Amino acid sequence: MQNHFDVVVIGGGPAGLSAALILGRSRRSVLVVDSGEPRNAPAAGAHNYLGREGVAPRELHRIGRQEVASYGVAVTDGRIVAASATPTDGPDAVAFSVTLDSGRRVTARRLVVASGAVDVLPDVPGLAEQWGRGVVHCPFCHGWEVRDQRIGVLVTSPTGPHHALMFRALSDRVTAFVAEPDLVDATARAGFAARGITVRDERVARVESDAGRLTGVRLGSGEVVALDALAASSTAEPRVEHLDGLGLAVEDFVVDGFRFGGTLPVDGTGQTSLRGVYAAGNVTTPMATVIASAAAGTQTGAAVHGDLVRADLAAALAAVPAGQPTR
């Protein structure tokens, strides 16, 4: 079993598999470690992915694995439980080691972190069971599917009013449920009124379902408001707990002064603060769509290959005896 690779890719979603694809086509030895838990698994389809519009997330995952394998990329099921970096005197500067939950230990010249994010949901009973189905979050990802329906919007952050207006573009039957009155100022309320959005200044106590289908929400007063869909924002936390040994720091992802989760900072090539460790997808950009994550993975994979090309050249030049001409 091969235990040393040019690149180990942590995560087998659109970002990770796209990075692996371009690296495999560049004849790099690549291992993808995939826990098989895509963020969008509850959704029936992935949208706005040109050429694959509406594809089931699991099917896209299967196709991606098949495509990277055709270029010699190894894919294994499992999780990374530990990672470390050791400085070297060679052109690579750092050697990496990762340990899988199976106990297998592999080394690599470079790492690509594409482990994605976990959605931390509003604490409303019944909401998690409908996440990705009756409860949606992105008007671009799910809006067409709930068009012209009775849509509720949980306003739980300063961006909540804008969220409600985004869904109003899809249906004229939108109700905003305002958790805290201070979240919606007079200007926002005037906008709601102008656009015909109903406002309920009451906290949602429960999401109601029947036979697996969302039917509405129950308010604190006990009243049930019938709905066909509910929009809610999550907090996206990057999956980086397995990287503690690398010393990478997560930063807050803040919009309008409100924290929407965390992000692993990278430069324009996907390089993190640690030389030789790259990252792409929702782990760096919580709001990235599937196609955006795939694009980021492709760009990052290309950057990693370019980095390795430079290291290979440095190693080749260093191996030439002093005074001997090169050809």
Buried (B, 14 or more C-beta within 10 A) or exposed (E): EEEEBBBBBBBBBBBBBBBBBBBBBBEBBBBBBBBEBBBBEBBEBBBBBEEBEEBBBEEBBEEBBEBBBEBEBBBBEBBBEBBBBEEEEEBBEBBBBBBBBEEBEBBBBBBBBBBBBBBEBBEBEBBBBBBBBBBBBBBEBBBEBBBEBBBBBBBBBBBBBBBBBBBBEBBEBBBBBBBEEEBBEEEBBEBBEEEEBBBBEBBBBBBBBEEEEBBBBBBEEEEBBEBBBBBBBBBBBBBBEBBEBBEBEBEEBEBEEBEBBBBBEBEEBBBBEBEBBBBBBBBBBBBBBBBBBBBBBBBBBBBBBEBBEEBBEEEEEEEEEEEEEEE
